[in-house]
Amino acid sequence: MQLYISPSMRQVTVFPGKGVREFIKVKVTSRRLSCKMLIYSLLFLTFLLRFIFVLTAMDTIEGETRCSSLGCIGKRLDPRMWRRLDSVRVPEEIYQVLEEAEIQEAMPRADVPQTLEAFVAEMKSNRSDARTFALRLKAMVSLMEQKRRVAKIQEYLYRHVASSSIPKPLHCLALRLAQEHSTNAGARLQLPAPERVPALVDPGLHHFVLASDNVLAAAVVAASLVANAFRPAAVVLHVITDRKTYAPMQAWFSLHPLAPAVVEVKALHHFDWFARGRVPVMEAMERDRAARSQFRGGSSAIVANVSEKPIVVAAKLQALSPKYHSVMNHIRIHLPELFPSLTKIVFLDDDVVVQADLSPLWDIDLQGNVNGAVETCRGADKFVMSKRLKNYLNFSHPFISENFDPHECAWAYGMNVFDLDAWRKTNISVTYYHWLQKNLESDLSLWQLGTLPPGLIAFHGHVHAIDPYWHMLGLGYQENTTVADAEKAAVIHFNGRAKPWLDIAFPEMRPLWTKYLDFSDKFIRACNIRA
């Protein structure tokens, strides 16, 4: 190849050469270097480098054994850049083996390499072909996946056992308070005091309802609510509990008053409406409990199912928690009957912590709806705030698919503003039990276990979305939320297994809950409840 450059730098002629010994000949007259020549020279060098790149690339792509002189120059400049593509190409046979549904050549589990080091050592010593390499690799990866699934399910099972059991300190606290209730008149005070009883039916005050059979959890909710209220005297807290927890609960709030706020403690049997006889929630719970024991088979049957993903197993185990069978979890569907004199309330779960004044919730216009709740399909945290109806309801069943949209946004229980007047004009409670019955008749196949799915159905069309600031979820089942983000929310919710009063709680989040406990209290110290 020859390149001829005219003395004026105006013409460049290329003559193709036949041998590798040909070289570029440039003829330039001995003129004084000028700016014009310098610019032309730079343009020429740019052209030359592009020309070399094209020739080198063509030689590499075509895989020629012989290359042009310029192409060979480019390859010699940087062999790593111009190495041939087939030198790093994975054999197609490996892809075919890895894409097979099952390993064709079954091998005993004992023969499968247990670690990456063992696999590499075996491949080096045997110098196996591509197919053997792929088969051994796939067998090892499959074995590791099986071990991972078993370990994950065991973790979920242990967490289920830990979250379902009553910790010894909580059991101790209930017993000591019950004993105090029976021996100390100060633990049996009327709640509230007689002069504050009219506040219980005053619609001008801010009424909160807490249903719980956990004394320690209720104590934190009440303390955080009053501590962050701008006007504690306007706060009225109605604590609803069951018969066995009534004495310990009354003893706690009698001995730990939250004045000037008003606190009422009542057991279910103290409500006239609940004591009249036939209560739908109790009947539904009994039928539901019997059906679950018949069709689900308990935690052992759930874990024994090898076809389900660990996350599905975890959801079913969580739904077997006693909380979901407790009347405390179902009682919210009867709030209009339990509080006939009230017009608006805020319902709180016992695993929440209040971090701000909640009085602005009474200023929210629900626009004729019954339930003011935070939607769970919009938010920065895609793991927590990505829940739609399809995440809770079984849309493969015609009962569900014919009545609901799978992509409709779900909402959260735990901190809800209820307009009781608007509620009384609807048939929400009737709808709730209607669908519970349908689920029983369908062998519990309409939704996942739990009380939120029937609530999503019963309140469908009656929900007003409120700002997510009022209710942050997920602190009991994930670690994605930072402490800084959690501190910015008005109410944080430890929904999930990792309750803050359990040892399995996430340690970085637990101080947000324990800050409202007085660990110098004699009952707390006696039961060894520690921060």
C-alpha positions as CSV (number, residue, x, y, z in Angstrom):
1,M,0.0,0.0,0.0
2,Q,1.3,3.5,-0.8
3,L,0.0,6.9,0.2
4,Y,1.1,9.9,-2.0
5,I,0.7,13.4,-0.6
6,S,1.2,16.3,-2.9
7,P,3.6,19.1,-1.8
8,S,0.7,21.5,-1.5
9,M,-1.1,19.1,0.9
10,R,-4.1,19.3,-1.3
11,Q,-4.0,15.8,-2.7
12,V,-3.7,12.4,-1.0
13,T,-3.3,9.3,-3.3
14,V,-3.5,5.7,-2.0
15,F,-1.9,2.9,-4.0
16,P,-2.7,-0.6,-2.7
17,G,0.3,-2.7,-2.2
18,K,0.6,-6.5,-2.6
19,G,3.2,-7.4,0.0
20,V,3.6,-7.0,3.7
21,R,6.9,-5.2,3.1
22,E,5.2,-2.2,1.4
23,F,5.2,0.9,3.4
24,I,3.7,4.4,3.2
25,K,5.5,6.9,1.1
26,V,4.9,10.5,1.8
27,K,6.4,13.2,-0.4
28,V,6.4,16.6,1.0
29,T,8.4,19.6,-0.2
30,S,10.7,21.4,2.2
31,R,8.4,24.4,2.8
32,R,8.2,26.5,6.0
33,L,5.6,25.0,8.4
34,S,2.5,27.2,8.5
35,C,-0.8,27.1,10.5
36,K,-2.6,25.9,7.4
37,M,-0.2,23.0,7.0
38,L,-0.6,22.1,10.6
39,I,-4.4,22.0,10.4
40,Y,-4.2,19.9,7.2
41,S,-1.7,17.5,9.0
42,L,-4.1,17.0,11.9
43,L,-7.0,16.3,9.6
44,F,-4.8,13.8,7.7
45,L,-3.8,12.0,10.9
46,T,-7.4,11.8,12.0
47,F,-8.3,10.2,8.6
48,L,-5.3,7.8,8.9
49,L,-6.2,6.6,12.4
50,R,-9.8,6.0,11.4
51,F,-8.6,4.1,8.4
52,I,-6.4,1.9,10.5
53,F,-9.3,1.2,12.9
54,V,-11.6,0.1,10.1
55,L,-9.0,-2.3,8.6
56,T,-8.2,-3.7,12.0
57,A,-11.9,-4.2,12.9
58,M,-12.6,-5.9,9.6
59,D,-9.7,-8.3,10.1
60,T,-10.9,-9.2,13.6
61,I,-14.5,-9.7,12.6
62,E,-13.7,-11.8,9.6
63,G,-11.2,-13.9,11.5
64,E,-8.6,-13.8,8.8
65,T,-5.4,-15.7,9.4
66,R,-3.6,-13.1,7.2
67,C,-4.2,-9.5,7.8
68,S,-3.4,-6.3,6.0
69,S,-0.4,-4.4,7.1
70,L,-2.3,-1.7,8.9
71,G,-4.6,-4.2,10.5
72,C,-1.7,-6.1,11.9
73,I,-0.2,-2.9,13.2
74,G,-3.5,-2.3,15.2
75,K,-3.5,-5.8,16.6
76,R,0.2,-5.5,17.7
77,L,-0.5,-2.1,19.4
78,D,-2.9,-3.7,21.9
79,P,-3.6,-7.5,21.6
80,R,-6.0,-7.4,24.5
81,M,-8.2,-4.9,22.7
82,W,-8.3,-6.9,19.4
83,R,-8.4,-10.5,20.7
84,R,-10.7,-12.7,18.7
85,L,-14.3,-13.0,19.9
86,D,-14.4,-16.8,19.7
87,S,-11.6,-17.0,22.4
88,V,-14.1,-15.9,25.1
89,R,-17.3,-17.3,23.7
90,V,-19.1,-19.9,25.9
91,P,-19.8,-23.1,24.1
92,E,-23.4,-23.5,23.0
93,E,-23.5,-26.9,24.6
94,I,-23.2,-25.4,28.1
95,Y,-26.1,-23.1,27.4
96,Q,-28.2,-26.0,26.3
97,V,-27.5,-28.0,29.4
98,L,-28.2,-25.1,31.7
99,E,-31.5,-24.3,30.0
100,E,-32.9,-27.9,30.4
101,A,-35.8,-28.2,32.8
102,E,-34.2,-31.0,34.7
103,I,-30.8,-32.6,34.8
104,Q,-30.9,-35.5,32.3
105,E,-28.1,-37.5,34.0
106,A,-29.2,-37.9,37.6
107,M,-26.5,-38.3,40.1
108,P,-26.5,-39.2,43.8
109,R,-26.7,-36.2,46.1
110,A,-23.5,-37.3,47.8
111,D,-21.6,-37.0,44.5
112,V,-22.6,-33.4,44.0
113,P,-19.9,-30.8,44.9
114,Q,-21.0,-29.2,48.1
115,T,-18.9,-26.0,47.7
116,L,-17.5,-23.9,45.0
117,E,-13.9,-24.8,46.0
118,A,-14.7,-28.5,45.7
119,F,-16.3,-27.9,42.2
120,V,-13.3,-26.0,41.0
121,A,-10.9,-28.6,42.3
122,E,-12.9,-31.4,40.6
123,M,-12.9,-29.6,37.3
124,K,-9.2,-28.9,37.4
125,S,-8.3,-32.5,38.2
126,N,-10.6,-34.2,35.7
127,R,-10.4,-31.7,32.8
128,S,-14.0,-32.5,32.0
129,D,-15.7,-31.6,28.7
130,A,-18.2,-28.8,28.4
131,R,-21.3,-31.0,28.9
132,T,-19.9,-32.6,32.1
133,F,-18.9,-29.2,33.4
134,A,-22.4,-27.8,32.8
135,L,-24.1,-30.9,34.4
136,R,-22.0,-30.7,37.5
137,L,-22.4,-27.0,37.8
138,K,-26.2,-27.3,37.5
139,A,-26.3,-30.1,40.0
140,M,-24.4,-28.0,42.5
141,V,-26.5,-24.9,42.0
142,S,-29.7,-26.9,42.3
143,L,-28.5,-28.5,45.6
144,M,-27.6,-25.0,46.9
145,E,-31.1,-23.7,46.0
146,Q,-32.8,-26.6,47.8
147,K,-30.7,-26.0,50.9
148,R,-31.4,-22.3,50.8
149,R,-35.2,-23.0,50.5
150,V,-35.1,-25.3,53.5
151,A,-33.1,-22.8,55.6
152,K,-35.5,-20.0,54.6
153,I,-38.6,-21.9,55.6
154,Q,-37.0,-23.0,58.9
155,E,-36.3,-19.3,59.6
156,Y,-39.9,-18.4,58.9
157,L,-41.1,-21.3,61.1
158,Y,-38.9,-20.3,64.0
159,R,-40.1,-16.7,63.6
160,H,-43.7,-17.9,63.6
161,V,-43.1,-19.8,66.8
162,A,-41.4,-16.9,68.4
163,S,-44.1,-14.4,67.4
164,S,-47.0,-16.7,68.3
165,S,-45.8,-17.5,71.8
166,I,-46.3,-15.2,74.8
167,P,-42.9,-14.1,76.1
168,K,-42.3,-14.8,79.7
169,P,-41.9,-11.1,80.7
170,L,-45.4,-10.3,79.2
171,H,-47.0,-13.2,80.9
172,C,-45.3,-12.1,84.2
173,L,-46.5,-8.6,83.8
174,A,-50.2,-9.7,83.3
175,L,-50.0,-12.0,86.3
176,R,-48.5,-9.3,88.6
177,L,-51.0,-6.7,87.5
178,A,-53.9,-9.2,88.1
179,Q,-52.6,-9.8,91.6
180,E,-52.3,-6.1,92.2
181,H,-55.8,-5.7,91.0
182,S,-57.1,-8.2,93.5
183,T,-55.1,-6.8,96.5
184,N,-54.8,-3.1,95.9
185,A,-57.8,-0.8,95.8
186,G,-55.8,1.8,93.9
187,A,-55.5,-0.7,91.0
188,R,-59.3,-0.9,90.9
189,L,-60.1,2.8,90.4
190,Q,-63.0,3.7,88.2
191,L,-61.7,4.7,84.8
192,P,-62.3,7.5,84.1
193,A,-63.0,9.4,87.2
194,P,-66.7,10.1,87.7
195,E,-66.3,13.8,86.9
196,R,-64.7,12.9,83.5
197,V,-67.3,10.4,82.4
198,P,-69.3,12.9,80.3
199,A,-66.1,13.2,78.1
200,L,-66.7,9.6,76.9
201,V,-69.7,10.7,74.8
202,D,-68.6,14.2,73.9
203,P,-68.3,14.4,70.1
204,G,-66.3,17.6,70.4
205,L,-63.3,15.8,71.8
206,H,-60.8,13.6,70.0
207,H,-61.8,9.9,70.5
208,F,-59.3,7.1,69.9
209,V,-60.1,3.4,70.1
210,L,-57.5,0.8,71.0
211,A,-58.4,-2.9,71.0
212,S,-55.8,-5.1,72.6
213,D,-55.1,-8.0,75.0
214,N,-51.4,-7.0,75.4
215,V,-50.9,-4.7,78.4
216,L,-47.4,-3.6,77.5
217,A,-48.3,-2.8,73.9
218,A,-51.4,-0.8,75.0
219,A,-49.3,1.1,77.5
220,V,-46.9,2.3,74.8
221,V,-49.6,3.3,72.4
222,A,-51.4,5.3,75.2
223,A,-48.2,6.9,76.4
224,S,-47.0,7.9,73.0
225,L,-50.4,9.3,72.0
226,V,-50.7,11.6,75.1
227,A,-47.1,12.6,75.1
228,N,-47.3,14.0,71.5
229,A,-50.7,15.6,71.8
230,F,-50.8,19.4,71.7
231,R,-53.9,19.4,73.8
232,P,-53.9,16.2,76.0
233,A,-57.1,17.3,77.7
234,A,-58.9,16.9,74.4
235,V,-57.7,13.2,74.1
236,V,-60.2,10.4,75.0
237,L,-58.7,6.9,74.7
238,H,-61.2,4.0,74.8
239,V,-59.2,0.7,75.5
240,I,-61.2,-2.4,74.6
241,T,-59.9,-5.8,75.9
242,D,-61.2,-9.3,76.6
243,R,-62.4,-10.8,79.9
244,K,-59.1,-12.3,80.9
245,T,-57.0,-9.2,80.3
246,Y,-59.5,-6.7,81.8
247,A,-58.1,-6.8,85.4
248,P,-54.4,-6.4,84.4
249,M,-55.3,-3.6,81.9
250,Q,-57.4,-1.7,84.4
251,A,-54.6,-2.1,87.0
252,W,-52.0,-0.6,84.7
253,F,-54.0,2.4,83.7
254,S,-55.2,3.0,87.3
255,L,-51.7,3.0,88.6
256,H,-50.2,4.9,85.6
257,P,-52.7,7.8,84.9
258,L,-52.3,9.9,81.8
259,A,-54.1,13.0,83.0
260,P,-55.3,15.3,81.7
261,A,-56.2,12.9,79.0
262,V,-59.3,10.6,79.6
263,V,-58.7,6.9,79.5
264,E,-61.5,4.3,79.6
265,V,-60.9,0.5,80.0
266,K,-63.7,-1.8,79.1
267,A,-64.0,-5.5,78.4
268,L,-66.2,-6.8,75.6
269,H,-68.7,-8.2,78.1
270,H,-69.2,-4.7,79.5
271,F,-70.8,-3.5,76.2
272,D,-74.6,-3.8,76.2
273,W,-74.7,-4.5,72.5
274,F,-72.1,-7.3,72.9
275,A,-73.8,-8.9,75.9
276,R,-77.3,-9.2,74.3
277,G,-76.6,-12.6,72.9
278,R,-76.0,-13.3,69.2
279,V,-72.8,-11.5,68.0
280,P,-71.8,-12.1,64.4
281,V,-68.1,-11.6,65.0
282,M,-68.0,-14.4,67.6
283,E,-69.9,-16.8,65.3
284,A,-67.7,-16.0,62.4
285,M,-64.6,-16.6,64.5
286,E,-65.8,-20.0,65.6
287,R,-66.6,-21.1,62.1
288,D,-63.4,-19.6,60.7
289,R,-61.3,-21.4,63.4
290,A,-62.9,-24.7,62.7
291,A,-62.5,-24.4,59.0
292,R,-58.8,-23.5,59.2
293,S,-58.1,-26.5,61.4
294,Q,-59.9,-28.7,58.9
295,F,-58.4,-27.4,55.6
296,R,-55.0,-25.9,56.6
297,G,-53.6,-28.5,58.9
298,G,-51.5,-26.1,60.9
299,S,-48.0,-25.0,60.5
300,S,-46.6,-28.4,59.9
301,A,-48.8,-28.9,56.9
302,I,-47.8,-25.5,55.5
303,V,-44.1,-26.2,55.9
304,A,-44.4,-29.7,54.4
305,N,-45.7,-28.3,51.1
306,V,-42.5,-28.4,48.9
307,S,-44.1,-26.7,45.9
308,E,-44.7,-23.3,47.4
309,K,-42.2,-20.5,47.5
310,P,-40.8,-19.5,50.9
311,I,-42.4,-16.1,50.8
312,V,-45.9,-17.8,50.4
313,V,-45.1,-20.2,53.3
314,A,-44.1,-17.1,55.4
315,A,-47.4,-15.4,54.6
316,K,-49.5,-18.5,55.6
317,L,-47.5,-19.0,58.8
318,Q,-48.0,-15.3,59.7
319,A,-51.7,-15.6,59.2
320,L,-51.8,-18.5,61.6
321,S,-50.8,-16.2,64.4
322,P,-53.2,-16.1,67.3
323,K,-53.7,-12.4,66.6
324,Y,-55.7,-13.2,63.5
325,H,-58.0,-15.4,65.6
326,S,-58.4,-12.9,68.4
327,V,-61.7,-11.1,68.7
328,M,-59.6,-8.0,69.2
329,N,-58.7,-8.1,65.6
330,H,-62.3,-8.5,64.4
331,I,-64.0,-6.1,66.7
332,R,-63.3,-3.0,64.6
333,I,-66.1,-4.1,62.2
334,H,-68.6,-3.3,65.0
335,L,-67.4,0.2,66.0
336,P,-70.7,2.0,65.2
337,E,-72.6,-0.4,67.6
338,L,-69.9,-0.2,70.3
339,F,-69.9,3.6,70.3
340,P,-73.4,4.8,69.4
341,S,-72.9,8.3,70.7
342,L,-69.8,9.1,68.7
343,T,-69.5,10.5,65.2
344,K,-65.8,10.1,64.4
345,I,-63.0,8.1,65.9
346,V,-59.4,7.1,65.1
347,F,-58.7,3.4,65.5
348,L,-55.2,2.3,66.5
349,D,-53.6,-1.1,66.5
350,D,-51.6,-2.1,69.5
351,D,-48.4,-2.4,67.5
352,V,-48.1,1.3,66.6
353,V,-46.3,4.2,68.1
354,V,-47.6,7.7,67.9
355,Q,-44.9,10.3,67.1
356,A,-46.9,13.5,66.4
357,D,-50.1,15.3,67.3
358,L,-53.0,13.5,65.7
359,S,-55.6,16.2,66.2
360,P,-55.4,17.3,62.5
361,L,-57.0,14.0,61.5
362,W,-60.3,15.4,62.7
363,D,-60.0,18.2,60.1
364,I,-59.7,15.8,57.2
365,D,-62.7,15.9,54.9
366,L,-63.5,12.2,54.1
367,Q,-65.8,13.4,51.3
368,G,-68.7,11.2,52.5
369,N,-66.5,8.1,52.8
370,V,-66.3,5.9,55.9
371,N,-62.7,5.0,56.2
372,G,-59.7,7.4,56.0
373,A,-56.6,5.3,55.4
374,V,-53.2,5.3,53.8
375,E,-52.9,3.6,50.5
376,T,-50.2,1.0,50.2
377,C,-49.5,1.0,46.4
378,R,-47.7,4.4,46.2
379,G,-44.5,5.3,47.9
380,A,-40.7,5.4,47.7
381,D,-40.3,2.0,49.4
382,K,-41.4,-0.4,46.7
383,F,-41.1,-3.4,49.0
384,V,-43.7,-2.1,51.5
385,M,-45.8,0.3,49.4
386,S,-46.5,-1.9,46.4
387,K,-49.7,-3.7,47.6
388,R,-52.7,-3.9,45.4
389,L,-55.9,-6.1,45.7
390,K,-54.2,-8.9,43.8
391,N,-51.7,-9.2,46.6
392,Y,-54.5,-10.2,49.0
393,L,-57.3,-11.6,47.0
394,N,-57.4,-14.7,44.9
395,F,-58.3,-13.4,41.4
396,S,-58.3,-16.9,39.9
397,H,-61.6,-17.5,41.7
398,P,-64.6,-16.2,39.8
399,F,-66.2,-14.7,43.0
400,I,-63.2,-12.3,43.2
401,S,-62.4,-11.7,39.6
402,E,-66.0,-10.8,38.7
403,N,-66.3,-8.2,41.5
404,F,-62.9,-6.5,41.9
405,D,-60.0,-5.0,39.9
406,P,-56.7,-6.7,40.7
407,H,-54.7,-3.5,40.1
408,E,-56.8,-1.4,42.5
409,C,-54.8,0.1,45.3
410,A,-55.0,-1.6,48.7
411,W,-55.0,0.4,52.0
412,A,-53.7,-0.2,55.5
413,Y,-55.3,-1.2,58.8
414,G,-53.6,0.1,61.9
415,M,-54.4,3.8,61.9
416,N,-57.7,4.6,60.4
417,V,-60.1,7.6,60.7
418,F,-63.7,6.3,60.8
419,D,-66.7,8.5,60.2
420,L,-69.3,6.5,62.2
421,D,-72.3,8.6,61.0
422,A,-71.4,7.7,57.4
423,W,-70.7,4.1,58.4
424,R,-74.2,3.7,59.9
425,K,-75.7,4.6,56.5
426,T,-74.0,1.7,54.8
427,N,-74.1,-2.1,55.0
428,I,-70.4,-2.6,55.6
429,S,-70.8,-5.0,58.5
430,V,-73.3,-7.1,56.6
431,T,-70.9,-7.2,53.6
432,Y,-68.1,-8.3,55.9
433,Y,-69.9,-11.3,57.2
434,H,-71.4,-12.1,53.8
435,W,-67.9,-12.5,52.3
436,L,-66.6,-14.4,55.4
437,Q,-69.4,-16.9,54.7
438,K,-68.5,-17.1,51.0
439,N,-64.8,-17.8,51.9
440,L,-65.9,-20.6,54.2
441,E,-68.1,-22.1,51.5
442,S,-65.1,-21.9,49.1
443,D,-62.8,-23.8,51.4
444,L,-60.9,-20.6,52.4
445,S,-59.8,-20.0,48.9
446,L,-60.9,-16.4,48.3
447,W,-58.0,-14.7,50.0
448,Q,-54.9,-15.2,52.1
449,L,-55.3,-15.9,55.8
450,G,-55.9,-12.8,57.8
451,T,-58.5,-10.0,58.5
452,L,-57.3,-7.3,56.1
453,P,-58.7,-9.1,52.9
454,P,-62.3,-9.2,54.1
455,G,-61.8,-5.6,55.3
456,L,-60.7,-4.6,51.8
457,I,-63.9,-6.1,50.5
458,A,-66.2,-4.7,53.1
459,F,-64.9,-1.1,52.8
460,H,-64.6,-1.3,49.1
461,G,-65.9,2.0,47.6
462,H,-65.9,3.7,51.1
463,V,-62.2,4.6,51.5
464,H,-60.7,8.0,51.3
465,A,-56.9,8.1,50.8
466,I,-55.0,10.2,53.4
467,D,-51.4,11.5,53.3
468,P,-48.8,8.6,53.9
469,Y,-47.2,10.8,56.6
470,W,-49.9,9.7,59.0
471,H,-49.1,6.0,58.8
472,M,-45.8,4.3,58.0
473,L,-45.9,0.5,57.7
474,G,-43.6,-2.4,57.5
475,L,-41.4,-2.0,60.6
476,G,-42.1,-5.5,61.7
477,Y,-41.1,-7.4,58.6
478,Q,-38.4,-5.6,56.8
479,E,-35.2,-3.5,57.4
480,N,-35.4,-1.2,54.4
481,T,-36.8,1.7,56.3
482,T,-34.2,3.8,58.0
483,V,-34.5,5.2,61.5
484,A,-34.4,8.8,60.1
485,D,-37.3,8.1,57.8
486,A,-39.3,6.4,60.5
487,E,-38.8,9.4,62.8
488,K,-40.5,11.6,60.3
489,A,-43.9,9.7,60.3
490,A,-46.8,10.6,62.6
491,V,-47.5,6.9,63.3
492,I,-45.2,4.0,62.8
493,H,-46.6,0.5,62.6
494,F,-44.7,-2.6,63.5
495,N,-46.9,-4.8,61.4
496,G,-45.3,-8.2,60.8
497,R,-43.8,-10.8,63.1
498,A,-40.9,-8.7,64.5
499,K,-43.0,-6.9,67.2
500,P,-41.0,-4.5,69.3
501,W,-41.7,-6.3,72.5
502,L,-40.2,-9.5,71.1
503,D,-36.5,-10.5,70.9
504,I,-36.8,-11.0,67.2
505,A,-37.5,-7.2,66.7
506,F,-35.2,-5.3,64.5
507,P,-32.7,-3.7,67.0
508,E,-32.4,-0.4,65.2
509,M,-36.1,0.2,65.3
510,R,-36.9,-1.0,68.8
511,P,-35.8,2.2,70.5
512,L,-38.6,4.1,68.8
513,W,-40.9,1.9,70.8
514,T,-39.0,1.5,74.1
515,K,-38.6,5.3,74.6
516,Y,-42.2,5.3,75.9
517,L,-41.6,2.8,78.6
518,D,-40.3,3.6,82.1
519,F,-37.9,0.8,82.9
520,S,-37.6,2.0,86.4
521,D,-41.3,1.1,87.0
522,K,-41.6,-1.6,89.7
523,F,-43.7,-3.9,87.5
524,I,-41.4,-3.6,84.5
525,R,-38.3,-4.3,86.6
526,A,-40.0,-7.2,88.4
527,C,-40.7,-8.9,85.1
528,N,-37.2,-8.3,83.7
529,I,-38.5,-6.3,80.8
530,R,-35.4,-4.6,79.4
531,A,-34.6,-2.0,76.7
